[in-house]
Amino acid sequence: YQKHPDIRIAHQLFEKDSTGIAKVSVEQIVEKIKKGNGQWDGGDDLGFQSQSTLGPLYTEAMTLKTGQVKGPIESPQGYHIIKLLEIRPYDLADKFSIRSAV
């Protein structure tokens, strides 16, 4: 857990259609971030999540400092914008959740 703490991110997904084409362009996503000078405030707060629930988005989020934004990040579902809101240290973690995940 100390190497992979729970993190809290804000997230927005721009989905791909059934043919695998994004419904908005990558340029539109980047423009959305630039308009806020990198301070994108959109998306849904996903609450605290573990590496196992976020998968590749966790790895991307862990390259950020709190408050930083990253995107677009491509996945099979579409393109993501994420913002790292908080990292929960081990001493504040829900130990029951950690144990049940093992």
Contacts in CASP RR format, 6 or more apart in sequence:
PFRMAT RR
TARGET T0000
AUTHOR 0000-0000-0000
METHOD contacts of the structure
MODEL  1
YQKHPDIRIAHQLFEKDSTGIAKVSVEQIVEKIKKGNGQWDGGDDLGFQS
QSTLGPLYTEAMTLKTGQVKGPIESPQGYHIIKLLEIRPYDLADKFSIRS
AV
1 90 0 8 1.000
1 93 0 8 1.000
1 98 0 8 1.000
2 90 0 8 1.000
4 50 0 8 1.000
4 51 0 8 1.000
4 58 0 8 1.000
5 87 0 8 1.000
5 88 0 8 1.000
5 89 0 8 1.000
5 90 0 8 1.000
5 93 0 8 1.000
6 48 0 8 1.000
6 49 0 8 1.000
6 50 0 8 1.000
6 87 0 8 1.000
6 88 0 8 1.000
6 93 0 8 1.000
6 97 0 8 1.000
7 48 0 8 1.000
7 49 0 8 1.000
7 54 0 8 1.000
7 58 0 8 1.000
7 61 0 8 1.000
7 62 0 8 1.000
7 84 0 8 1.000
7 85 0 8 1.000
7 86 0 8 1.000
7 87 0 8 1.000
7 88 0 8 1.000
8 45 0 8 1.000
8 46 0 8 1.000
8 47 0 8 1.000
8 48 0 8 1.000
8 49 0 8 1.000
8 84 0 8 1.000
8 85 0 8 1.000
8 86 0 8 1.000
8 87 0 8 1.000
8 88 0 8 1.000
9 45 0 8 1.000
9 46 0 8 1.000
9 47 0 8 1.000
9 49 0 8 1.000
9 54 0 8 1.000
9 57 0 8 1.000
9 61 0 8 1.000
9 82 0 8 1.000
9 83 0 8 1.000
9 84 0 8 1.000
9 85 0 8 1.000
10 41 0 8 1.000
10 42 0 8 1.000
10 43 0 8 1.000
10 44 0 8 1.000
10 45 0 8 1.000
10 46 0 8 1.000
10 82 0 8 1.000
10 83 0 8 1.000
10 85 0 8 1.000
11 43 0 8 1.000
11 44 0 8 1.000
11 46 0 8 1.000
11 57 0 8 1.000
11 80 0 8 1.000
11 81 0 8 1.000
11 82 0 8 1.000
11 83 0 8 1.000
12 42 0 8 1.000
12 43 0 8 1.000
12 44 0 8 1.000
12 80 0 8 1.000
12 81 0 8 1.000
13 77 0 8 1.000
13 78 0 8 1.000
13 79 0 8 1.000
13 80 0 8 1.000
14 22 0 8 1.000
14 23 0 8 1.000
14 24 0 8 1.000
14 29 0 8 1.000
14 72 0 8 1.000
14 78 0 8 1.000
14 79 0 8 1.000
14 80 0 8 1.000
14 81 0 8 1.000
15 22 0 8 1.000
15 23 0 8 1.000
15 77 0 8 1.000
15 78 0 8 1.000
16 22 0 8 1.000
16 23 0 8 1.000
16 76 0 8 1.000
16 77 0 8 1.000
16 78 0 8 1.000
17 23 0 8 1.000
22 78 0 8 1.000
22 79 0 8 1.000
24 79 0 8 1.000
26 72 0 8 1.000
26 79 0 8 1.000
29 71 0 8 1.000
29 72 0 8 1.000
29 79 0 8 1.000
29 81 0 8 1.000
30 71 0 8 1.000
30 72 0 8 1.000
32 40 0 8 1.000
32 81 0 8 1.000
33 40 0 8 1.000
33 69 0 8 1.000
33 71 0 8 1.000
33 81 0 8 1.000
38 69 0 8 1.000
39 69 0 8 1.000
40 69 0 8 1.000
40 81 0 8 1.000
40 83 0 8 1.000
42 81 0 8 1.000
42 83 0 8 1.000
43 81 0 8 1.000
43 83 0 8 1.000
45 85 0 8 1.000
46 54 0 8 1.000
47 85 0 8 1.000
48 86 0 8 1.000
48 88 0 8 1.000
49 58 0 8 1.000
50 58 0 8 1.000
50 97 0 8 1.000
50 101 0 8 1.000
51 58 0 8 1.000
51 59 0 8 1.000
52 101 0 8 1.000
54 61 0 8 1.000
56 73 0 8 1.000
56 75 0 8 1.000
57 73 0 8 1.000
57 75 0 8 1.000
57 80 0 8 1.000
57 82 0 8 1.000
60 70 0 8 1.000
60 73 0 8 1.000
60 82 0 8 1.000
61 70 0 8 1.000
61 82 0 8 1.000
61 84 0 8 1.000
63 70 0 8 1.000
64 70 0 8 1.000
64 82 0 8 1.000
64 83 0 8 1.000
64 84 0 8 1.000
65 84 0 8 1.000
66 84 0 8 1.000
66 85 0 8 1.000
66 86 0 8 1.000
66 87 0 8 1.000
67 83 0 8 1.000
67 84 0 8 1.000
67 85 0 8 1.000
68 83 0 8 1.000
68 84 0 8 1.000
69 81 0 8 1.000
69 82 0 8 1.000
69 83 0 8 1.000
70 81 0 8 1.000
70 82 0 8 1.000
70 83 0 8 1.000
71 79 0 8 1.000
71 80 0 8 1.000
71 81 0 8 1.000
71 82 0 8 1.000
72 79 0 8 1.000
72 80 0 8 1.000
72 81 0 8 1.000
73 79 0 8 1.000
73 80 0 8 1.000
73 81 0 8 1.000
73 82 0 8 1.000
74 80 0 8 1.000
END
